[in-house]
Amino acid sequence: MFNIAYKFTFIFKNRSNWLLLYNIEKYINGAILQVGRVEKERKAHFKKFIGLPIAHFRRLDNIFLDAHFYFICIDQIDKNL
């Protein structure tokens, strides 16, 4: 995980530059977490599962929501850059 903003807190004279770096790092860290979650759910989804069809749809919902938040993180990184 990235934690550069706290190392350079006192170097930035303009506080808005530090806040931009902090926001970028926050969303990059979130995107990294989401990639792991999507990959975990995808692997679990494509394994042979035994159970009700509702579990199948719940797993697809989890994949969709995790991927959705990943794209939100990417959008916020783009806006802050």
C-alpha positions in Angstrom: 0.0 0.0 0.0 1.1 3.5 -0.8 1.8 5.9 2.1 3.9 8.6 0.5 1.6 11.6 1.5 2.4 11.3 5.2 6.2 11.1 4.5 6.0 14.4 2.7 3.5 16.3 4.8 5.9 19.1 5.8 7.5 19.5 2.3 4.4 20.8 0.6 4.0 24.5 1.1 0.5 24.4 -0.5 -1.8 22.2 1.5 -4.0 21.5 -1.5 -1.1 19.7 -3.2 -0.8 17.4 -0.2 -4.5 16.8 -0.1 -4.5 15.8 -3.8 -1.6 13.4 -3.2 -3.4 11.9 -0.2 -6.7 11.4 -2.2 -4.8 9.8 -5.1 -3.1 7.4 -2.7 -6.3 6.6 -0.9 -8.1 5.7 -4.1 -5.1 3.7 -5.5 -5.0 1.7 -2.3 -8.8 1.1 -2.6 -8.4 0.0 -6.3 -5.7 -2.4 -5.3 -7.9 -4.0 -2.6 -10.8 -4.2 -5.1 -8.7 -6.1 -7.7 -8.0 -8.7 -5.1 -11.6 -9.0 -4.1 -12.8 -9.3 -7.7 -10.3 -12.0 -8.4 -11.2 -13.9 -5.2 -14.9 -13.7 -6.1 -14.3 -14.7 -9.7 -12.3 -17.8 -8.7 -15.0 -18.8 -6.2 -17.7 -18.2 -8.9 -16.1 -20.4 -11.5 -15.4 -23.3 -9.2 -18.0 -26.0 -9.2 -20.5 -24.9 -6.6 -23.1 -26.9 -4.8 -26.1 -25.1 -3.5 -29.1 -23.0 -4.4 -29.1 -20.8 -7.5 -29.5 -17.8 -5.1 -25.9 -18.3 -4.1 -24.9 -18.1 -7.7 -26.6 -14.7 -8.1 -25.3 -13.4 -4.8 -21.7 -14.2 -6.0 -22.4 -12.4 -9.3 -23.7 -9.4 -7.3 -20.6 -9.3 -5.2 -18.4 -9.4 -8.4 -20.5 -6.5 -9.9 -20.3 -4.4 -6.7 -16.6 -4.9 -6.3 -15.9 -4.1 -9.9 -18.1 -1.1 -9.7 -16.2 0.3 -6.7 -12.9 -0.4 -8.6 -14.1 1.8 -11.4 -15.2 4.5 -9.0 -11.7 4.5 -7.5 -10.2 4.8 -11.0 -12.5 7.7 -11.8 -11.5 9.5 -8.6 -7.8 9.0 -9.3 -8.4 10.5 -12.8 -10.2 13.5 -11.3 -7.5 14.2 -8.8 -4.8 14.0 -11.3 
